[in-house]
Amino acid sequence: METLESELTCPICLELFEDPLLLPCAHSLCFNCAHRILVSHCSTTKPLESISAFQCPTCRYVITLNHRGLEGLKRNVTLQNIIDRFQKASLSGPNSPTESRRLQPQRPYTATISGTIAGTIGGGGGTGGGSARSSPATSSHSHPHSNHTNHINHNNANHSPAIVVKMEPRISCQFCEQDPPREAVKTCVTCEVSYCDRCLRATHPNKKPFTSHRLVEPVPDTHLRGLTCLEHENEKVNMYCLVDDQLICSLCKLVGRHREHQVSSLTDRFDKLKQTLENNLTNLVKRNSELENQMAKLIQICQQVEVNTAMHEAKLVEECDELVEIIRQRKQVIAVKIKESKVMKLRKLAQQIANCRQCLERSSALITQAEQSLKENDHARFLQSARSVAERVAMATASSQVLIPDVNLNEAFDNFALDFSREKKILEGLDYLTAPNPPSIRDELCTASHDTITVHWTSEDEFSVTSYELQYTIYTGQTTFISLYNSADSWMIVPNIKQNHYTVHGLQSGTRYIFFVKAINQAGSRNSEPARLKTNSQPFKLDPKTAHKKLRLSNDCLTMEKDESSLKKSHTPERFGGTGSYGAAGNVFIDSGCHYWEVLLGASTWYAIGVAYKSAAKNEWNGKNSSSWVFSRCNNNFMVRHDGKEMLVEASLQLRRLGVLLDYDNNSLSFHDAMNSQHIHTFEISFLLPVVPTFMIWNKSVMILSGLPVPDFVDGVASDLQEHQQQQMGLCRQESPYLTGMKTCH
């Protein structure tokens, strides 16, 4: 029966044929399945009516259709009759071999214990089997498992009360010919067959070649055998389609819809998917561990939030209670003062009332006496008695006028006026203390010397700030402020400043610094915007020990003058000597920072101003060796000189003040017309050693001004040069660092 059912099954829907068509290749196909094949070939440009052929799903033979389409194919009436007879035989009872196999549950199911169910399970047949497949149409589209479930549910609905229990699936012997087959006792893994005790002894004896077979407890057929293809019945899946991402069999690859798709073996796909799953599982486990740790931290934070909330609520209640207690105490004090003032005022008023009452009694008696006197008509008697009465009335009237102003004594309590508007505003603004607003550094108020900088700042929350903290570091311009801020080791800190200004001592001369101020209170701190401040240039004077013997220096060593009269000066290695080398050097060596000085040239028309290493020769002009760099004037010609090479530059003949900017940190030496704010020339020098300012004159005199702040126009030129140097950073310079285009000095 099983073989017959497979022959009657459509290769497309895998159900019994319904309205089968007889194809020219002698195979059969459901009418609806053939229609679905035609529909699958339709498109917007190719309607169903235009399809004139399709392939047989079994043998791939091309079926040509006429103008009637599928209606032009013959119906397979004989096959339909066989199917009808097969269905009738199957409907004879639920325990028939075919029906038993189709209705056999593949997983535990829910059943109802009752008299009717007991008969059905025991194999006695009944209405359940008949209702399970009531018609061919129903049987071709209904899964047998669902019919069996409906049967059981139907019995469950008709028998009440019912006890619902779980029943294990019954494994039947696959060799028994009796109906129903006996229950299996063993399953051969090698043969993939389940046996009852009788069939096991008869067909699977413990002899060769069966001795090597493995017998286990009965297991369902689906657990024993491999997965079967969804499109080809009884074909085990043995490969994996990478395009559709599903399991397929060999027929799917050879003649099915996967024949053009890329496939892989189950082993390869198994290894890859298993490895992927293991990796993802590892990551998921790791993520779960991280989530657990994070959740534990969050729970701990929640607990801490509860603790902190309770603590702050208690603190709030405590502080508010203290305020209420202070208000209560002040209320009592002020109330006592009011009561004391009341007692004092009432005592005075009571005394006044008593005085008034006495005066009123005397006045009333006097009025009575005066009225009696006025009734006297005898002139002599009236004059005798009225004289004393008139004097007493006049005296009483005078004393009453004295008492009247004291009656209204301070009844308004003017000295107890209450005005708590300021306190009310303060109370209305009660809140948690917040960090102060950032202070602001006032650049225009800051001052500097060659080794100190005084920083001034302002704060909007001056009353809420408990202290300030000043931080500063050297700024070379080659790093960003963020990188400087992150390098905590480079910052100097001055804590616990109470004023809005502070003077920092011991700084390097001619050096840029970055400052910022931190305002601090109990709630936190805030930083100001950074401010760039700079110390003044290093002050220096002319060193008499280096001056040529034909130069005369002033007492303050700031002026040098050519003096042809030979002076007796001892010769030392550091003194300028030789014919024509009339020079002197400063008394400082500079190895860092940015320094600016000016030279008052006066009427001199022949001079050379610059810097040099200590090792520069003293018996020749500065600029004729590789250790000195100078700006020079010879009558009407201006030039720069280094390493014996000269280059003419443009400058005004009226040049009277020469500005010199030495930026040692950024490797530059520049000369400027200080009076006209003009740049003359800049040397780019890779300094290797400390340098000293040098001065040479051949006529008249010059005067130096050192320790000056860098003028704005000079600082702008230096900033442009620094930006240019940063753009060139990283480029390897192959040529000489000295100026090109110079001509040799003769």
C-alpha positions in Angstrom: 0.0 0.0 0.0 2.9 2.4 0.8 4.4 1.8 -2.7 1.0 2.3 -4.3 0.5 5.6 -2.5 3.8 6.9 -3.6 2.9 6.1 -7.2 -0.4 8.0 -6.8 1.3 11.1 -5.4 1.8 14.3 -7.4 5.5 15.4 -7.7 4.5 19.0 -7.1 2.1 19.1 -4.2 3.2 15.7 -2.8 -0.5 14.8 -2.3 -2.7 12.3 -4.1 -3.4 13.3 -7.6 -6.5 15.5 -8.0 -8.0 15.9 -11.4 -4.8 14.5 -13.0 -3.7 15.4 -16.5 -2.0 12.8 -18.8 1.1 14.4 -20.3 2.5 13.4 -23.7 5.6 12.0 -21.9 3.2 9.5 -20.1 3.6 11.2 -16.7 0.7 12.7 -14.8 0.2 16.0 -13.0 -2.6 17.7 -11.0 -4.5 20.2 -13.0 -4.0 22.9 -10.3 -0.3 22.1 -10.1 0.1 22.4 -13.9 -1.7 25.8 -13.7 0.7 26.9 -10.9 3.6 26.0 -13.2 2.2 28.2 -15.9 1.5 31.1 -13.4 5.1 30.9 -12.2 6.3 31.7 -15.8 4.1 34.8 -16.1 5.4 38.4 -16.0 4.2 41.9 -16.8 5.3 41.5 -20.4 4.3 37.8 -20.7 0.7 37.1 -19.7 -0.7 33.6 -18.9 -2.4 33.2 -22.3 0.9 33.6 -24.2 2.6 30.7 -22.5 2.5 27.8 -24.9 4.9 25.2 -23.3 6.3 24.0 -20.0 8.5 21.2 -18.7 7.4 18.0 -17.1 8.6 18.2 -13.5 9.5 14.5 -13.5 11.4 14.0 -16.8 11.9 17.6 -17.9 10.2 16.8 -21.2 8.8 20.0 -22.9 5.0 19.9 -23.1 3.6 22.0 -26.0 0.1 23.5 -25.5 -2.4 24.3 -28.2 -4.7 27.3 -28.2 -6.9 25.7 -25.5 -4.0 25.6 -23.1 -4.3 23.0 -20.3 -7.8 22.2 -21.4 -6.3 20.7 -24.5 -4.5 18.0 -22.5 -6.3 14.7 -21.8 -7.6 13.8 -18.4 -6.1 10.7 -16.9 -9.4 9.0 -16.0 -7.9 5.6 -15.2 -5.5 7.2 -12.7 -8.4 9.1 -11.1 -10.4 5.8 -10.7 -7.4 4.1 -9.1 -7.1 7.0 -6.6 -10.8 6.8 -5.8 -10.5 3.1 -5.1 -7.4 3.6 -3.0 -9.1 6.3 -0.9 -12.1 4.0 -0.3 -9.7 1.2 0.9 -8.0 3.6 3.1 -11.2 4.8 4.7 -12.2 1.3 5.7 -10.8 1.9 9.2 -8.2 4.0 11.0 -6.1 1.0 11.7 -5.4 0.0 8.1 -1.7 -0.2 7.4 -1.7 2.8 5.2 -3.9 4.9 7.5 -2.1 3.7 10.6 1.2 4.9 9.0 -0.3 8.3 8.0 -2.0 8.8 11.3 0.9 7.7 13.4 1.9 10.8 15.5 5.5 11.9 15.3 5.6 13.7 18.6 3.7 13.4 22.0 0.1 14.4 21.7 -2.8 15.2 24.1 -5.6 12.5 24.3 -8.7 12.1 26.4 -9.2 8.9 28.5 -12.8 7.7 28.0 -14.6 4.6 26.9 -14.7 5.7 23.3 -11.1 6.7 23.1 -10.0 3.5 24.7 -11.7 1.6 21.9 -10.1 3.7 19.3 -6.6 3.4 20.7 -7.1 -0.3 21.1 -7.6 -0.7 17.4 -11.3 -1.4 17.4 -12.0 1.1 14.5 -14.9 3.6 14.7 -16.2 6.8 13.3 -13.0 8.6 13.9 -11.3 7.0 11.0 -14.2 7.7 8.7 -14.4 11.3 9.6 -10.7 11.8 9.1 -10.9 11.4 5.3 -14.5 12.2 4.4 -13.8 13.1 0.8 -11.1 13.0 -1.8 -11.0 16.8 -2.0 -10.5 17.0 1.7 -7.9 14.3 1.9 -5.8 15.8 -0.9 -5.4 19.1 1.0 -5.5 18.1 4.6 -2.6 16.9 6.6 -3.3 13.5 8.2 -1.9 14.6 11.6 -4.4 17.5 11.7 -7.3 15.1 10.9 -6.2 12.8 13.7 -6.1 15.7 16.1 -9.6 16.8 15.0 -10.8 13.3 15.7 -9.4 13.3 19.2 -10.8 16.8 19.9 -14.2 15.7 18.7 -14.2 12.8 21.1 -12.9 15.1 23.8 -15.9 17.5 23.2 -18.5 14.7 23.4 -17.2 13.1 26.7 -17.3 15.1 29.8 -15.7 15.2 32.3 -12.3 14.3 30.6 -8.8 13.8 32.1 -6.1 15.2 29.8 -2.8 13.3 30.0 0.4 13.1 28.0 0.9 9.9 26.0 4.2 8.7 24.5 4.1 7.9 20.7 3.6 4.1 20.0 6.5 2.7 17.9 5.1 -0.1 15.7 6.9 -3.0 14.1 7.6 -2.4 10.5 7.8 -6.1 9.5 4.4 -7.3 11.0 1.8 -8.3 8.4 -1.0 -8.4 10.9 -3.3 -5.5 11.4 -2.5 -3.6 13.5 1.2 -4.3 13.8 2.7 -5.2 17.1 4.6 -2.7 19.2 8.4 -2.6 18.5 10.9 -3.7 21.1 14.1 -2.8 19.3 15.3 -0.6 16.5 18.3 -1.4 14.3 20.3 1.7 13.6 22.1 0.0 10.8 19.0 -1.3 9.0 16.9 1.8 10.0 14.0 -0.6 10.9 12.0 -1.1 14.1 11.1 -4.8 15.1 8.7 -6.5 17.4 10.0 -9.4 19.4 8.7 -12.0 17.0 10.0 -10.3 13.8 13.3 -9.6 15.5 14.0 -13.3 16.1 12.7 -14.3 12.6 14.2 -11.6 10.3 17.1 -10.2 12.4 18.9 -13.1 14.1 22.0 -12.6 16.2 24.2 -14.1 13.5 26.3 -12.9 10.7 25.9 -10.5 9.0 23.6 -9.0 11.7 26.1 -9.4 14.6 27.7 -6.0 13.7 24.4 -4.2 13.7 23.5 -1.8 16.5 20.2 -2.4 18.3 18.7 0.3 20.5 15.5 1.0 22.3 12.6 1.8 19.9 12.9 5.3 18.4 10.5 7.1 15.9 11.3 6.7 12.3 11.9 10.4 11.9 14.6 10.4 14.6 16.3 7.4 13.0 16.4 8.5 9.4 17.9 11.6 8.1 15.9 14.7 6.9 14.2 14.2 3.6 13.9 16.7 0.8 10.8 18.9 0.8 10.5 18.7 -3.0 11.5 15.1 -3.6 9.9 12.5 -1.4 12.1 9.8 0.1 15.2 11.6 -1.0 17.6 12.5 1.9 19.2 16.0 1.9 22.9 15.7 1.2 23.9 19.3 0.2 23.3 22.9 1.0 22.1 25.6 -1.5 24.1 28.8 -0.8 21.8 31.0 -2.9 18.5 30.0 -1.2 20.1 29.1 2.1 18.3 25.8 2.5 18.9 22.0 2.6 18.5 20.2 -0.8 19.0 16.7 -2.3 20.9 15.6 -5.3 17.8 15.7 -7.5 17.3 19.4 -6.6 20.8 20.1 -8.0 20.4 17.9 -11.1 16.9 18.6 -12.3 15.3 20.9 -9.7 15.2 24.6 -9.4 18.5 24.6 -7.7 20.4 23.2 -10.7 22.0 26.6 -11.5 22.7 27.6 -7.9 26.0 27.4 -6.0 26.0 24.6 -3.4 28.3 23.2 -0.8 28.6 20.0 1.1 26.8 19.5 4.4 30.2 19.0 6.1 31.6 22.3 4.9 28.4 24.2 5.7 28.2 22.4 9.1 31.8 23.5 10.0 31.3 27.1 8.9 27.9 27.5 10.6 29.1 25.7 13.7 32.2 27.9 13.8 30.1 31.0 13.3 27.6 29.9 15.9 30.4 29.2 18.4 32.0 32.6 17.7 28.6 34.4 18.1 27.8 32.3 21.1 31.2 33.3 22.7 30.5 36.9 21.9 27.0 36.6 23.2 28.2 35.0 26.4 30.8 37.8 26.7 28.2 40.4 26.1 25.9 38.8 28.7 28.7 38.9 31.1 29.3 42.5 30.4 25.6 43.2 30.6 25.5 41.4 34.0 28.4 43.5 35.2 26.8 46.6 33.9 23.5 45.6 35.5 25.3 45.0 38.8 26.9 48.4 38.5 23.5 50.0 37.7 21.9 48.2 40.6 24.7 49.3 42.9 24.3 52.9 41.5 20.5 52.6 42.2 21.2 51.5 45.7 23.7 54.4 46.1 21.1 56.8 44.7 18.6 55.6 47.3 21.3 56.1 50.1 22.3 59.5 48.7 18.7 60.6 48.3 17.9 59.6 51.9 21.0 61.4 53.1 20.2 64.6 51.2 16.6 64.5 52.2 17.7 64.2 55.9 20.2 67.0 55.4 17.4 69.2 53.8 15.1 68.5 56.7 17.9 69.3 59.1 18.8 72.5 57.4 15.2 73.6 57.1 14.5 72.7 60.7 17.4 74.9 61.7 16.1 77.8 59.6 12.6 77.3 61.2 14.2 77.2 64.7 16.2 80.4 63.9 13.0 82.1 62.7 11.1 80.8 65.8 13.8 82.1 68.1 14.0 85.5 66.4 10.2 85.6 66.5 10.3 85.1 70.3 13.0 87.8 70.7 11.1 90.3 68.6 7.8 89.4 70.4 9.4 90.0 73.8 10.7 93.4 72.6 7.2 94.3 71.4 5.7 93.2 74.7 8.3 95.1 76.7 7.6 98.2 74.6 3.9 97.7 75.1 4.3 97.4 78.9 6.4 100.5 79.0 4.0 102.5 76.8 0.9 101.3 78.8 2.7 102.2 82.1 3.3 105.7 80.9 -0.2 106.0 79.5 -1.7 104.7 82.7 0.2 107.3 84.7 -1.0 110.0 82.3 -4.5 108.6 82.6 -4.3 108.8 86.4 -2.9 112.4 86.2 -5.7 113.3 83.9 -8.3 111.8 86.2 -6.9 113.8 89.1 -6.9 116.9 87.1 -10.4 116.2 85.9 -11.7 115.7 89.4 -10.1 119.0 90.6 -11.3 120.7 87.5 -14.8 119.4 88.1 -14.8 120.6 91.7 -13.5 124.0 90.6 -16.1 124.2 87.8 -18.8 123.6 90.4 -17.4 126.2 92.7 -17.0 128.7 89.8 -20.6 128.1 88.7 -21.8 128.8 92.3 -19.8 132.0 92.3 -21.4 133.1 89.0 -24.8 132.7 90.6 -24.0 135.4 93.1 -25.7 138.7 92.1 -24.3 140.8 94.9 -21.4 142.7 93.4 -19.5 143.0 96.7 -19.9 139.4 97.7 -19.1 138.2 94.1 -15.9 140.2 94.1 -15.0 138.9 97.5 -15.4 135.2 96.5 -14.7 135.2 92.8 -11.2 136.5 92.9 -9.6 133.4 94.4 -11.9 131.2 92.2 -10.7 133.0 89.0 -7.0 132.5 90.0 -7.5 128.8 90.6 -9.4 128.4 87.2 -6.6 130.1 85.4 -4.0 127.8 87.0 -6.1 124.7 86.2 -6.4 125.7 82.6 -2.7 126.2 82.3 -1.9 122.8 83.8 -4.3 121.0 81.5 -2.6 122.4 78.4 0.7 121.0 79.6 -0.8 117.5 80.0 -2.6 117.2 76.6 0.6 116.7 74.3 1.6 113.7 76.4 -1.6 111.7 75.8 -0.6 110.5 72.2 2.9 109.2 73.2 4.2 106.7 70.5 1.0 104.8 70.1 2.0 103.8 66.4 5.1 101.7 67.4 7.2 103.4 64.7 10.4 102.0 66.1 9.1 98.4 65.5 8.6 98.5 61.7 9.0 95.0 60.3 10.4 94.5 56.7 11.5 90.9 55.9 11.3 91.4 52.1 15.1 90.8 51.7 14.9 87.7 53.9 11.9 86.4 51.9 13.7 86.7 48.7 16.6 84.8 50.1 14.3 82.1 51.4 12.5 81.9 48.1 15.9 81.3 46.4 16.8 78.5 48.7 18.4 75.7 46.6 21.4 73.5 46.4 24.7 75.2 46.1 26.0 75.1 42.5 29.5 75.4 41.1 30.4 79.0 40.5 30.4 80.5 37.0 33.7 80.5 35.2 35.9 83.5 36.0 37.2 85.7 33.3 40.8 86.7 33.0 41.2 90.5 32.2 44.0 90.7 29.7 44.0 94.5 29.8 44.8 94.5 33.5 47.5 91.9 33.5 51.1 93.1 33.7 54.5 91.5 33.1 58.2 91.9 33.7 61.0 89.8 32.4 60.5 87.2 35.1 57.0 87.9 36.6 53.4 88.0 35.4 50.5 89.5 37.4 47.2 88.0 36.4 43.9 89.7 37.1 40.4 88.2 36.8 36.8 88.8 37.7 34.0 86.5 38.8 30.2 86.9 38.6 29.8 84.7 41.7 32.4 86.3 43.9 30.4 85.8 47.1 29.9 82.1 46.5 33.5 81.4 45.6 35.6 80.1 48.5 38.9 80.2 46.7 40.7 80.4 43.4 43.3 78.2 41.8 45.8 79.5 39.2 47.4 77.1 36.7 50.0 78.0 34.1 52.5 76.4 31.7 54.9 77.3 28.9 53.3 77.6 25.5 55.5 77.1 22.5 52.9 77.2 19.8 53.8 73.8 18.5 51.1 72.0 20.5 47.4 72.5 21.0 45.8 73.7 24.2 43.9 70.4 24.5 47.1 68.4 24.4 48.7 70.7 26.9 45.6 70.5 29.2 45.7 66.7 29.1 49.4 66.6 30.1 49.0 67.3 33.8 52.7 67.1 34.5 53.5 70.3 32.6 51.2 72.5 34.6 52.2 74.6 37.7 49.4 75.1 40.2 48.9 77.9 42.7 46.1 76.9 45.1 44.0 78.7 47.7 44.0 82.2 46.3 41.6 84.6 48.1 42.0 87.7 45.9 41.1 88.3 42.3 44.8 88.7 41.3 48.1 87.0 41.7 51.7 87.6 40.7 53.8 84.6 39.5 57.5 84.9 40.1 60.5 83.1 38.7 59.3 82.8 35.1 61.5 82.6 32.0 62.1 85.9 30.2 60.6 86.4 26.8 58.4 83.3 27.1 54.7 82.8 26.3 52.6 81.2 29.0 49.1 79.9 29.1 47.1 80.8 32.2 43.6 79.8 33.4 41.8 80.4 36.7 39.6 77.9 38.5 36.8 79.2 40.8 36.1 76.7 43.6 33.3 76.2 46.2 31.8 73.2 48.0 29.7 72.3 45.0 32.6 72.1 42.5 34.7 74.3 40.3 34.7 75.9 36.9 37.7 77.0 34.7 38.1 80.3 32.9 39.0 80.5 29.2 42.7 80.2 28.7 44.7 83.4 28.4 48.1 83.8 26.7 50.4 86.1 28.5 54.1 86.7 27.9 57.1 87.8 30.0 59.1 90.7 28.7 62.4 90.3 27.0 65.6 89.6 29.0 67.2 92.9 29.9 70.9 93.2 29.3 73.7 95.7 29.0 77.0 96.0 27.1 79.7 93.9 28.6 82.8 96.0 29.1 85.0 92.9 29.1 84.1 92.3 25.4 84.3 95.9 24.1 87.0 96.7 21.6 89.8 98.9 23.0 88.8 101.8 20.7 85.2 101.8 21.9 84.0 103.9 24.8 81.1 102.7 26.9 78.8 104.9 29.0 78.7 104.5 32.8 75.4 102.6 32.5 76.9 100.4 29.8 74.0 101.2 27.4 75.8 103.4 24.9 78.9 102.7 22.9 80.9 105.2 20.9 83.8 105.0 18.5 87.0 106.5 20.1 90.1 106.5 17.9 92.3 107.4 20.9 94.0 104.3 22.0 93.0 103.2 25.5 95.0 100.9 27.6 92.7 97.9 28.0 93.9 94.4 28.8 93.5 91.9 26.1 91.2 88.9 26.9 89.9 86.1 24.7 86.3 87.4 24.9 87.3 91.0 23.9 86.8 92.1 20.3 90.2 92.7 18.7 91.9 93.0 15.3 91.8 95.8 12.8 88.3 97.1 12.1 86.5 94.8 14.5 85.1 97.6 16.7 82.4 95.6 18.6 81.0 94.7 21.9 78.6 92.0 23.1 75.8 91.9 25.6 76.2 90.5 29.1 73.7 87.7 28.7 73.5 84.4 26.7 70.1 83.5 25.5 69.0 79.9 25.0 65.2 80.1 25.1 62.2 82.4 24.8 61.3 85.3 22.5 63.3 88.6 23.2 63.1 92.0 21.7 65.4 95.0 21.9 66.0 98.2 20.0 69.1 100.0 19.0 69.1 103.8 18.7 71.4 104.4 15.8 71.6 108.2 15.9 73.8 109.6 13.2 75.8 106.4 12.7 75.9 105.2 9.1 78.3 102.2 9.5 77.3 99.5 11.9 76.5 95.8 12.2 73.8 94.6 14.7 73.0 90.9 15.4 73.7 87.8 17.4 76.5 85.3 17.7 77.6 82.1 19.4 80.2 82.4 22.1 82.6 80.6 19.8 82.4 83.3 17.1 85.7 84.9 16.1 86.4 88.2 17.8 89.1 89.4 15.4 86.8 89.7 12.3 83.6 91.3 11.3 80.4 89.6 12.6 78.6 87.8 9.8 81.8 86.6 8.1 81.7 83.3 9.9 79.1 80.6 10.4 78.5 81.5 14.1 77.1 85.0 13.7 74.2 86.7 11.9 74.0 90.5 11.5 72.1 93.4 9.8 74.6 95.9 8.6 74.7 99.4 7.0 77.6 100.7 5.1 76.8 104.3 4.1 73.8 104.0 1.8 73.8 100.2 1.5 71.8 97.9 3.8 72.6 94.2 3.9 72.3 91.1 5.9 75.4 88.9 6.4 76.1 85.3 7.6 79.0 82.9 6.9 80.7 85.4 4.6 77.7 85.8 2.4 75.9 89.1 2.0 72.5 90.0 0.6 71.2 93.6 0.0 67.9 94.5 1.6 65.7 97.5 1.4 65.6 100.0 4.3 65.0 103.7 4.8 68.0 105.9 4.9 66.2 107.7 7.8 66.4 104.5 9.9 67.0 105.7 13.4 65.6 102.8 15.6 66.4 99.3 14.7 64.2 96.6 16.3 65.7 93.1 16.8 63.4 90.1 17.6 65.2 86.9 18.6 62.7 84.0 18.8 65.0 81.2 20.0 62.2 78.6 20.5 61.0 79.1 16.9 64.5 79.4 15.3 64.2 82.9 13.9 66.0 86.3 14.0 64.3 89.3 12.5 65.1 93.0 12.1 62.5 95.8 11.9 62.2 99.6 11.4 60.8 100.4 14.8 59.8 104.0 14.0 57.9 103.1 10.7 56.7 99.6 11.9 58.2 97.9 8.9 59.7 94.4 8.6 63.2 94.4 7.1 64.5 90.8 7.1 64.2 87.5 8.9 66.9 84.8 9.3 65.6 81.2 9.8 68.2 79.6 12.0 68.4 76.2 13.6 70.1 77.3 16.9 72.5 74.8 18.4 74.0 76.9 21.2 73.1 79.9 23.3 73.6 83.2 21.5 74.6 86.7 22.7 73.6 90.1 21.2 76.5 91.7 19.3 77.1 95.3 18.2 79.7 96.8 15.9 80.1 100.4 14.8 82.7 102.2 12.7 81.5 105.8 13.3 79.4 107.8 15.8 77.6 106.0 18.6 74.6 103.7 19.3 72.4 103.1 22.3 70.6 99.9 23.3 67.2 99.6 24.9 66.5 96.0 26.2 63.9 94.2 28.2 61.1 95.6 26.0 57.7 94.0 25.3 57.3 92.8 21.7 55.4 95.5 19.7 52.1 94.4 18.1 53.4 94.8 14.5 56.5 92.7 15.3 54.4 90.0 17.0 52.1 89.8 13.9 55.1 89.1 11.7 56.4 86.5 14.1 53.0 84.8 14.2 53.0 84.6 10.3 56.5 83.2 10.3 55.6 80.6 12.9 52.5 79.5 10.9 54.7 79.2 7.8 57.2 77.1 9.8 54.4 74.8 11.0 53.3 74.3 7.4 56.8 73.3 6.4 57.2 71.0 9.4 58.0 67.4 8.4 59.8 68.4 5.2 63.4 67.5 5.1 65.5 70.5 4.1 68.4 69.4 1.9 69.9 72.8 1.2 71.9 74.9 3.7 69.9 76.6 6.4 71.6 79.9 5.4 70.2 82.4 3.0 70.5 81.7 -0.7 71.3 84.3 -3.3 74.1 85.9 -1.1 77.2 87.1 -2.7 80.6 86.4 -1.2 82.0 89.2 1.0 85.4 90.5 -0.3 
